[in-house]
Amino acid sequence: MKHIISALVENKPGVLAHVAGMFAARAFNIDSLVVGRTEDPDLSRMTIVVVGDDRVLEQVRKQLAKIIPVVKVQDFAGQPVVARDLMLIGVSAPPEKRPEIFALIEMFRGRVVDIGLKSIMVEVSGPETKIDAFINVCKPYGIKSVARTGTIAMPRQGKSDM
């Protein structure tokens, strides 16, 4: 089972290596790890997707909380969250196939970001299942390359927050 964990960490060198080392030392499997700055330049947010049962999730949370540069750990188990991935995908697209490929892109609410003579590059964002589905529909045309960000997530806001 996949679990999403958010860790607010000090924005300084070595923190990512320290966190990744903790996972490696305890043989926890990381499905996805994304790090980015927050609204506070002194802090970064790590969004970690961990594969394992509830026991593994609890151990990951406890071990992360012990790391000094980690300010706050939050797991999203049982909470409504907004989770998204971003992907760039290069697809073979000879001129005669482009209309049907463009129709697929529109269906998935993707965006063409580059066009070459024989291929196009598409940007798609959304839940992991949507990204995987778009890859599958592109396979018959020929996939040149794929780059994915991994999952980012935030808890849904309550109605009183609006």
Rosetta constraint file for C-alpha pairs under 8 A:
AtomPair CA 1 CA 51 HARMONIC 5.55 0.50
AtomPair CA 1 CA 52 HARMONIC 5.36 0.50
AtomPair CA 1 CA 53 HARMONIC 6.06 0.50
AtomPair CA 2 CA 31 HARMONIC 7.92 0.50
AtomPair CA 2 CA 49 HARMONIC 6.33 0.50
AtomPair CA 2 CA 50 HARMONIC 5.56 0.50
AtomPair CA 2 CA 51 HARMONIC 4.60 0.50
AtomPair CA 2 CA 52 HARMONIC 6.44 0.50
AtomPair CA 3 CA 49 HARMONIC 5.48 0.50
AtomPair CA 3 CA 50 HARMONIC 5.19 0.50
AtomPair CA 3 CA 51 HARMONIC 6.41 0.50
AtomPair CA 3 CA 52 HARMONIC 7.58 0.50
AtomPair CA 3 CA 57 HARMONIC 7.05 0.50
AtomPair CA 3 CA 75 HARMONIC 7.50 0.50
AtomPair CA 3 CA 76 HARMONIC 7.28 0.50
AtomPair CA 3 CA 77 HARMONIC 6.57 0.50
AtomPair CA 4 CA 47 HARMONIC 6.95 0.50
AtomPair CA 4 CA 48 HARMONIC 5.77 0.50
AtomPair CA 4 CA 49 HARMONIC 4.55 0.50
AtomPair CA 4 CA 50 HARMONIC 6.44 0.50
AtomPair CA 4 CA 75 HARMONIC 6.00 0.50
AtomPair CA 4 CA 76 HARMONIC 5.73 0.50
AtomPair CA 4 CA 77 HARMONIC 7.16 0.50
AtomPair CA 4 CA 153 HARMONIC 7.67 0.50
AtomPair CA 5 CA 47 HARMONIC 5.82 0.50
AtomPair CA 5 CA 48 HARMONIC 5.13 0.50
AtomPair CA 5 CA 49 HARMONIC 6.30 0.50
AtomPair CA 5 CA 50 HARMONIC 7.58 0.50
AtomPair CA 5 CA 61 HARMONIC 7.91 0.50
AtomPair CA 5 CA 73 HARMONIC 7.18 0.50
AtomPair CA 5 CA 74 HARMONIC 5.73 0.50
AtomPair CA 5 CA 75 HARMONIC 4.23 0.50
AtomPair CA 5 CA 76 HARMONIC 6.13 0.50
AtomPair CA 6 CA 45 HARMONIC 6.74 0.50
AtomPair CA 6 CA 46 HARMONIC 5.65 0.50
AtomPair CA 6 CA 47 HARMONIC 4.65 0.50
AtomPair CA 6 CA 48 HARMONIC 6.29 0.50
AtomPair CA 6 CA 73 HARMONIC 5.85 0.50
AtomPair CA 6 CA 74 HARMONIC 5.13 0.50
AtomPair CA 6 CA 75 HARMONIC 6.11 0.50
AtomPair CA 6 CA 76 HARMONIC 7.80 0.50
AtomPair CA 6 CA 153 HARMONIC 7.81 0.50
AtomPair CA 7 CA 45 HARMONIC 5.70 0.50
AtomPair CA 7 CA 46 HARMONIC 5.04 0.50
AtomPair CA 7 CA 47 HARMONIC 6.53 0.50
AtomPair CA 7 CA 48 HARMONIC 7.91 0.50
AtomPair CA 7 CA 64 HARMONIC 7.86 0.50
AtomPair CA 7 CA 70 HARMONIC 6.69 0.50
AtomPair CA 7 CA 71 HARMONIC 7.37 0.50
AtomPair CA 7 CA 72 HARMONIC 5.65 0.50
AtomPair CA 7 CA 73 HARMONIC 4.48 0.50
AtomPair CA 7 CA 74 HARMONIC 6.32 0.50
AtomPair CA 8 CA 43 HARMONIC 6.61 0.50
AtomPair CA 8 CA 44 HARMONIC 5.88 0.50
AtomPair CA 8 CA 45 HARMONIC 4.64 0.50
AtomPair CA 8 CA 46 HARMONIC 6.37 0.50
AtomPair CA 8 CA 70 HARMONIC 6.05 0.50
AtomPair CA 8 CA 71 HARMONIC 5.40 0.50
AtomPair CA 8 CA 72 HARMONIC 5.06 0.50
AtomPair CA 8 CA 73 HARMONIC 6.46 0.50
AtomPair CA 9 CA 15 HARMONIC 7.54 0.50
AtomPair CA 9 CA 43 HARMONIC 5.57 0.50
AtomPair CA 9 CA 44 HARMONIC 5.34 0.50
AtomPair CA 9 CA 45 HARMONIC 6.16 0.50
AtomPair CA 9 CA 46 HARMONIC 7.31 0.50
AtomPair CA 9 CA 69 HARMONIC 5.57 0.50
AtomPair CA 9 CA 70 HARMONIC 4.34 0.50
AtomPair CA 9 CA 71 HARMONIC 5.24 0.50
AtomPair CA 9 CA 72 HARMONIC 7.10 0.50
AtomPair CA 10 CA 15 HARMONIC 7.43 0.50
AtomPair CA 10 CA 42 HARMONIC 6.00 0.50
AtomPair CA 10 CA 43 HARMONIC 4.67 0.50
AtomPair CA 10 CA 44 HARMONIC 6.20 0.50
AtomPair CA 10 CA 69 HARMONIC 5.21 0.50
AtomPair CA 10 CA 70 HARMONIC 6.45 0.50
AtomPair CA 10 CA 71 HARMONIC 6.91 0.50
AtomPair CA 11 CA 15 HARMONIC 7.60 0.50
AtomPair CA 11 CA 37 HARMONIC 7.51 0.50
AtomPair CA 11 CA 41 HARMONIC 7.25 0.50
AtomPair CA 11 CA 42 HARMONIC 5.12 0.50
AtomPair CA 11 CA 43 HARMONIC 4.65 0.50
AtomPair CA 11 CA 44 HARMONIC 5.27 0.50
AtomPair CA 12 CA 42 HARMONIC 7.86 0.50
AtomPair CA 14 CA 18 HARMONIC 6.09 0.50
AtomPair CA 15 CA 19 HARMONIC 6.23 0.50
AtomPair CA 15 CA 69 HARMONIC 6.69 0.50
AtomPair CA 16 CA 20 HARMONIC 6.03 0.50
AtomPair CA 17 CA 21 HARMONIC 5.86 0.50
AtomPair CA 18 CA 22 HARMONIC 6.33 0.50
AtomPair CA 18 CA 67 HARMONIC 7.99 0.50
AtomPair CA 19 CA 23 HARMONIC 6.60 0.50
AtomPair CA 19 CA 64 HARMONIC 7.18 0.50
AtomPair CA 19 CA 67 HARMONIC 7.68 0.50
AtomPair CA 20 CA 24 HARMONIC 6.31 0.50
AtomPair CA 21 CA 25 HARMONIC 5.97 0.50
AtomPair CA 22 CA 26 HARMONIC 6.38 0.50
AtomPair CA 22 CA 63 HARMONIC 7.53 0.50
AtomPair CA 22 CA 64 HARMONIC 7.91 0.50
AtomPair CA 23 CA 27 HARMONIC 5.98 0.50
AtomPair CA 23 CA 28 HARMONIC 5.06 0.50
AtomPair CA 23 CA 29 HARMONIC 7.16 0.50
AtomPair CA 23 CA 30 HARMONIC 7.53 0.50
AtomPair CA 23 CA 60 HARMONIC 7.84 0.50
AtomPair CA 24 CA 28 HARMONIC 6.35 0.50
AtomPair CA 24 CA 29 HARMONIC 7.94 0.50
AtomPair CA 28 CA 50 HARMONIC 7.50 0.50
AtomPair CA 28 CA 51 HARMONIC 7.70 0.50
AtomPair CA 28 CA 56 HARMONIC 7.55 0.50
AtomPair CA 28 CA 60 HARMONIC 7.80 0.50
AtomPair CA 29 CA 50 HARMONIC 6.05 0.50
AtomPair CA 29 CA 51 HARMONIC 5.72 0.50
AtomPair CA 29 CA 52 HARMONIC 7.61 0.50
AtomPair CA 30 CA 48 HARMONIC 7.01 0.50
AtomPair CA 30 CA 49 HARMONIC 6.06 0.50
AtomPair CA 30 CA 50 HARMONIC 4.89 0.50
AtomPair CA 30 CA 51 HARMONIC 6.45 0.50
AtomPair CA 31 CA 48 HARMONIC 7.60 0.50
AtomPair CA 31 CA 49 HARMONIC 5.28 0.50
AtomPair CA 31 CA 50 HARMONIC 5.59 0.50
AtomPair CA 31 CA 51 HARMONIC 6.29 0.50
AtomPair CA 32 CA 47 HARMONIC 7.82 0.50
AtomPair CA 32 CA 48 HARMONIC 5.69 0.50
AtomPair CA 32 CA 49 HARMONIC 4.94 0.50
AtomPair CA 32 CA 50 HARMONIC 7.26 0.50
AtomPair CA 32 CA 150 HARMONIC 5.20 0.50
AtomPair CA 32 CA 151 HARMONIC 6.36 0.50
AtomPair CA 33 CA 46 HARMONIC 6.84 0.50
AtomPair CA 33 CA 47 HARMONIC 5.80 0.50
AtomPair CA 33 CA 48 HARMONIC 4.59 0.50
AtomPair CA 33 CA 49 HARMONIC 6.47 0.50
AtomPair CA 33 CA 150 HARMONIC 6.43 0.50
AtomPair CA 33 CA 151 HARMONIC 7.36 0.50
AtomPair CA 34 CA 46 HARMONIC 5.59 0.50
AtomPair CA 34 CA 47 HARMONIC 5.22 0.50
AtomPair CA 34 CA 48 HARMONIC 6.56 0.50
AtomPair CA 34 CA 149 HARMONIC 7.07 0.50
AtomPair CA 34 CA 150 HARMONIC 6.20 0.50
AtomPair CA 34 CA 151 HARMONIC 6.82 0.50
AtomPair CA 34 CA 152 HARMONIC 6.74 0.50
AtomPair CA 35 CA 44 HARMONIC 6.66 0.50
AtomPair CA 35 CA 45 HARMONIC 5.66 0.50
AtomPair CA 35 CA 46 HARMONIC 4.45 0.50
AtomPair CA 35 CA 47 HARMONIC 6.47 0.50
AtomPair CA 36 CA 44 HARMONIC 5.41 0.50
AtomPair CA 36 CA 45 HARMONIC 5.59 0.50
AtomPair CA 36 CA 46 HARMONIC 6.78 0.50
AtomPair CA 37 CA 41 HARMONIC 6.54 0.50
AtomPair CA 37 CA 43 HARMONIC 6.32 0.50
AtomPair CA 37 CA 44 HARMONIC 4.26 0.50
AtomPair CA 37 CA 45 HARMONIC 6.27 0.50
AtomPair CA 38 CA 43 HARMONIC 5.98 0.50
AtomPair CA 38 CA 44 HARMONIC 5.28 0.50
AtomPair CA 38 CA 45 HARMONIC 6.32 0.50
AtomPair CA 39 CA 43 HARMONIC 7.93 0.50
AtomPair CA 40 CA 44 HARMONIC 7.87 0.50
AtomPair CA 47 CA 151 HARMONIC 6.96 0.50
AtomPair CA 47 CA 152 HARMONIC 5.72 0.50
AtomPair CA 47 CA 153 HARMONIC 6.81 0.50
AtomPair CA 48 CA 151 HARMONIC 7.66 0.50
AtomPair CA 49 CA 151 HARMONIC 7.19 0.50
AtomPair CA 50 CA 57 HARMONIC 7.31 0.50
AtomPair CA 52 CA 56 HARMONIC 5.49 0.50
AtomPair CA 52 CA 57 HARMONIC 6.72 0.50
AtomPair CA 53 CA 57 HARMONIC 6.42 0.50
AtomPair CA 54 CA 58 HARMONIC 6.17 0.50
AtomPair CA 55 CA 59 HARMONIC 6.29 0.50
AtomPair CA 56 CA 60 HARMONIC 6.12 0.50
AtomPair CA 57 CA 61 HARMONIC 6.26 0.50
AtomPair CA 58 CA 62 HARMONIC 6.23 0.50
AtomPair CA 59 CA 63 HARMONIC 6.05 0.50
AtomPair CA 60 CA 64 HARMONIC 6.02 0.50
AtomPair CA 61 CA 65 HARMONIC 6.18 0.50
AtomPair CA 61 CA 73 HARMONIC 6.63 0.50
AtomPair CA 61 CA 74 HARMONIC 7.71 0.50
AtomPair CA 61 CA 75 HARMONIC 7.49 0.50
AtomPair CA 62 CA 66 HARMONIC 6.59 0.50
AtomPair CA 63 CA 67 HARMONIC 6.96 0.50
AtomPair CA 64 CA 70 HARMONIC 6.85 0.50
AtomPair CA 64 CA 73 HARMONIC 7.05 0.50
AtomPair CA 65 CA 70 HARMONIC 6.32 0.50
AtomPair CA 65 CA 71 HARMONIC 7.74 0.50
AtomPair CA 65 CA 72 HARMONIC 7.05 0.50
AtomPair CA 65 CA 73 HARMONIC 6.33 0.50
AtomPair CA 66 CA 70 HARMONIC 7.66 0.50
AtomPair CA 76 CA 80 HARMONIC 7.60 0.50
AtomPair CA 76 CA 81 HARMONIC 7.08 0.50
AtomPair CA 76 CA 155 HARMONIC 7.17 0.50
AtomPair CA 79 CA 155 HARMONIC 6.90 0.50
AtomPair CA 80 CA 155 HARMONIC 6.02 0.50
AtomPair CA 80 CA 156 HARMONIC 5.73 0.50
AtomPair CA 81 CA 153 HARMONIC 6.53 0.50
AtomPair CA 81 CA 154 HARMONIC 5.59 0.50
AtomPair CA 81 CA 155 HARMONIC 4.13 0.50
AtomPair CA 81 CA 156 HARMONIC 4.94 0.50
AtomPair CA 82 CA 153 HARMONIC 5.49 0.50
AtomPair CA 82 CA 154 HARMONIC 5.54 0.50
AtomPair CA 82 CA 155 HARMONIC 6.15 0.50
AtomPair CA 82 CA 156 HARMONIC 6.08 0.50
AtomPair CA 83 CA 126 HARMONIC 7.48 0.50
AtomPair CA 83 CA 127 HARMONIC 6.09 0.50
AtomPair CA 83 CA 151 HARMONIC 6.37 0.50
AtomPair CA 83 CA 152 HARMONIC 5.63 0.50
AtomPair CA 83 CA 153 HARMONIC 4.19 0.50
AtomPair CA 83 CA 154 HARMONIC 6.72 0.50
AtomPair CA 84 CA 125 HARMONIC 6.50 0.50
AtomPair CA 84 CA 126 HARMONIC 4.63 0.50
AtomPair CA 84 CA 127 HARMONIC 4.77 0.50
AtomPair CA 84 CA 128 HARMONIC 6.80 0.50
AtomPair CA 84 CA 151 HARMONIC 5.49 0.50
AtomPair CA 84 CA 152 HARMONIC 5.50 0.50
AtomPair CA 84 CA 153 HARMONIC 6.41 0.50
AtomPair CA 85 CA 125 HARMONIC 5.49 0.50
AtomPair CA 85 CA 126 HARMONIC 5.44 0.50
AtomPair CA 85 CA 127 HARMONIC 5.95 0.50
AtomPair CA 85 CA 128 HARMONIC 5.97 0.50
AtomPair CA 85 CA 131 HARMONIC 7.37 0.50
AtomPair CA 85 CA 148 HARMONIC 7.09 0.50
AtomPair CA 85 CA 149 HARMONIC 6.03 0.50
AtomPair CA 85 CA 150 HARMONIC 5.40 0.50
AtomPair CA 85 CA 151 HARMONIC 4.74 0.50
AtomPair CA 85 CA 152 HARMONIC 6.44 0.50
AtomPair CA 86 CA 123 HARMONIC 7.22 0.50
AtomPair CA 86 CA 124 HARMONIC 5.90 0.50
AtomPair CA 86 CA 125 HARMONIC 4.33 0.50
AtomPair CA 86 CA 126 HARMONIC 6.75 0.50
AtomPair CA 86 CA 131 HARMONIC 7.84 0.50
AtomPair CA 86 CA 148 HARMONIC 5.75 0.50
AtomPair CA 86 CA 149 HARMONIC 5.39 0.50
AtomPair CA 86 CA 150 HARMONIC 7.08 0.50
AtomPair CA 86 CA 151 HARMONIC 7.89 0.50
AtomPair CA 87 CA 122 HARMONIC 7.97 0.50
AtomPair CA 87 CA 123 HARMONIC 5.68 0.50
AtomPair CA 87 CA 124 HARMONIC 5.32 0.50
AtomPair CA 87 CA 125 HARMONIC 6.24 0.50
AtomPair CA 87 CA 131 HARMONIC 7.13 0.50
AtomPair CA 87 CA 146 HARMONIC 7.03 0.50
AtomPair CA 87 CA 147 HARMONIC 5.62 0.50
AtomPair CA 87 CA 148 HARMONIC 4.34 0.50
AtomPair CA 87 CA 149 HARMONIC 6.40 0.50
AtomPair CA 88 CA 121 HARMONIC 6.60 0.50
AtomPair CA 88 CA 122 HARMONIC 5.56 0.50
AtomPair CA 88 CA 123 HARMONIC 4.67 0.50
AtomPair CA 88 CA 124 HARMONIC 6.62 0.50
AtomPair CA 88 CA 146 HARMONIC 5.89 0.50
AtomPair CA 88 CA 147 HARMONIC 5.27 0.50
AtomPair CA 88 CA 148 HARMONIC 6.52 0.50
AtomPair CA 89 CA 121 HARMONIC 5.49 0.50
AtomPair CA 89 CA 122 HARMONIC 5.31 0.50
AtomPair CA 89 CA 123 HARMONIC 6.66 0.50
AtomPair CA 89 CA 143 HARMONIC 7.33 0.50
AtomPair CA 89 CA 144 HARMONIC 7.46 0.50
AtomPair CA 89 CA 145 HARMONIC 5.76 0.50
AtomPair CA 89 CA 146 HARMONIC 4.51 0.50
AtomPair CA 89 CA 147 HARMONIC 6.47 0.50
AtomPair CA 90 CA 119 HARMONIC 6.69 0.50
AtomPair CA 90 CA 120 HARMONIC 5.68 0.50
AtomPair CA 90 CA 121 HARMONIC 4.37 0.50
AtomPair CA 90 CA 122 HARMONIC 6.47 0.50
AtomPair CA 90 CA 143 HARMONIC 5.95 0.50
AtomPair CA 90 CA 144 HARMONIC 4.98 0.50
AtomPair CA 90 CA 145 HARMONIC 5.11 0.50
AtomPair CA 90 CA 146 HARMONIC 6.44 0.50
AtomPair CA 91 CA 119 HARMONIC 5.46 0.50
AtomPair CA 91 CA 120 HARMONIC 5.50 0.50
AtomPair CA 91 CA 121 HARMONIC 6.35 0.50
AtomPair CA 91 CA 122 HARMONIC 7.79 0.50
AtomPair CA 91 CA 138 HARMONIC 6.87 0.50
AtomPair CA 91 CA 141 HARMONIC 6.73 0.50
AtomPair CA 91 CA 142 HARMONIC 5.83 0.50
AtomPair CA 91 CA 143 HARMONIC 4.62 0.50
AtomPair CA 91 CA 144 HARMONIC 5.48 0.50
AtomPair CA 91 CA 145 HARMONIC 7.44 0.50
AtomPair CA 92 CA 118 HARMONIC 5.97 0.50
AtomPair CA 92 CA 119 HARMONIC 4.26 0.50
AtomPair CA 92 CA 120 HARMONIC 6.60 0.50
AtomPair CA 92 CA 141 HARMONIC 5.78 0.50
AtomPair CA 92 CA 142 HARMONIC 5.21 0.50
AtomPair CA 92 CA 143 HARMONIC 6.21 0.50
AtomPair CA 92 CA 144 HARMONIC 6.56 0.50
AtomPair CA 93 CA 97 HARMONIC 5.89 0.50
AtomPair CA 93 CA 98 HARMONIC 5.68 0.50
AtomPair CA 93 CA 101 HARMONIC 7.43 0.50
AtomPair CA 93 CA 118 HARMONIC 5.33 0.50
AtomPair CA 93 CA 119 HARMONIC 4.39 0.50
AtomPair CA 93 CA 120 HARMONIC 6.13 0.50
AtomPair CA 93 CA 141 HARMONIC 6.99 0.50
AtomPair CA 94 CA 98 HARMONIC 6.45 0.50
AtomPair CA 94 CA 117 HARMONIC 7.31 0.50
AtomPair CA 94 CA 118 HARMONIC 4.91 0.50
AtomPair CA 94 CA 119 HARMONIC 6.57 0.50
AtomPair CA 95 CA 118 HARMONIC 7.37 0.50
AtomPair CA 97 CA 101 HARMONIC 6.35 0.50
AtomPair CA 98 CA 102 HARMONIC 5.84 0.50
AtomPair CA 99 CA 103 HARMONIC 6.24 0.50
AtomPair CA 100 CA 104 HARMONIC 6.45 0.50
AtomPair CA 101 CA 105 HARMONIC 6.27 0.50
AtomPair CA 102 CA 106 HARMONIC 6.18 0.50
AtomPair CA 103 CA 107 HARMONIC 6.18 0.50
AtomPair CA 104 CA 108 HARMONIC 6.32 0.50
AtomPair CA 104 CA 137 HARMONIC 7.97 0.50
AtomPair CA 105 CA 109 HARMONIC 6.03 0.50
AtomPair CA 105 CA 110 HARMONIC 4.91 0.50
AtomPair CA 105 CA 111 HARMONIC 6.70 0.50
AtomPair CA 105 CA 112 HARMONIC 7.79 0.50
AtomPair CA 105 CA 122 HARMONIC 7.68 0.50
AtomPair CA 106 CA 110 HARMONIC 5.91 0.50
AtomPair CA 106 CA 111 HARMONIC 7.58 0.50
AtomPair CA 108 CA 124 HARMONIC 7.46 0.50
AtomPair CA 108 CA 130 HARMONIC 7.68 0.50
AtomPair CA 108 CA 134 HARMONIC 7.12 0.50
AtomPair CA 109 CA 124 HARMONIC 7.09 0.50
AtomPair CA 110 CA 122 HARMONIC 6.53 0.50
AtomPair CA 110 CA 123 HARMONIC 5.58 0.50
AtomPair CA 110 CA 124 HARMONIC 4.56 0.50
AtomPair CA 110 CA 125 HARMONIC 7.21 0.50
AtomPair CA 111 CA 122 HARMONIC 5.50 0.50
AtomPair CA 111 CA 123 HARMONIC 5.14 0.50
AtomPair CA 111 CA 124 HARMONIC 6.58 0.50
AtomPair CA 112 CA 120 HARMONIC 7.01 0.50
AtomPair CA 112 CA 121 HARMONIC 5.91 0.50
AtomPair CA 112 CA 122 HARMONIC 4.46 0.50
AtomPair CA 112 CA 123 HARMONIC 6.30 0.50
AtomPair CA 113 CA 120 HARMONIC 7.77 0.50
AtomPair CA 113 CA 121 HARMONIC 5.66 0.50
AtomPair CA 113 CA 122 HARMONIC 5.61 0.50
AtomPair CA 113 CA 123 HARMONIC 6.51 0.50
AtomPair CA 114 CA 120 HARMONIC 5.70 0.50
AtomPair CA 114 CA 121 HARMONIC 4.96 0.50
AtomPair CA 114 CA 122 HARMONIC 7.16 0.50
AtomPair CA 115 CA 119 HARMONIC 6.29 0.50
AtomPair CA 115 CA 120 HARMONIC 4.42 0.50
AtomPair CA 115 CA 121 HARMONIC 6.32 0.50
AtomPair CA 116 CA 120 HARMONIC 5.79 0.50
AtomPair CA 124 CA 131 HARMONIC 6.83 0.50
AtomPair CA 125 CA 130 HARMONIC 7.95 0.50
AtomPair CA 125 CA 131 HARMONIC 6.91 0.50
AtomPair CA 126 CA 130 HARMONIC 6.11 0.50
AtomPair CA 126 CA 131 HARMONIC 6.66 0.50
AtomPair CA 127 CA 131 HARMONIC 6.63 0.50
AtomPair CA 128 CA 132 HARMONIC 6.20 0.50
AtomPair CA 128 CA 151 HARMONIC 7.52 0.50
AtomPair CA 129 CA 133 HARMONIC 6.09 0.50
AtomPair CA 130 CA 134 HARMONIC 6.21 0.50
AtomPair CA 131 CA 135 HARMONIC 6.37 0.50
AtomPair CA 132 CA 136 HARMONIC 6.34 0.50
AtomPair CA 133 CA 137 HARMONIC 6.40 0.50
AtomPair CA 134 CA 138 HARMONIC 6.26 0.50
AtomPair CA 135 CA 139 HARMONIC 6.36 0.50
AtomPair CA 138 CA 142 HARMONIC 6.58 0.50
AtomPair CA 138 CA 143 HARMONIC 6.55 0.50
AtomPair CA 139 CA 143 HARMONIC 5.83 0.50
AtomPair CA 157 CA 161 HARMONIC 6.14 0.50
AtomPair CA 157 CA 162 HARMONIC 7.57 0.50
AtomPair CA 158 CA 162 HARMONIC 7.29 0.50
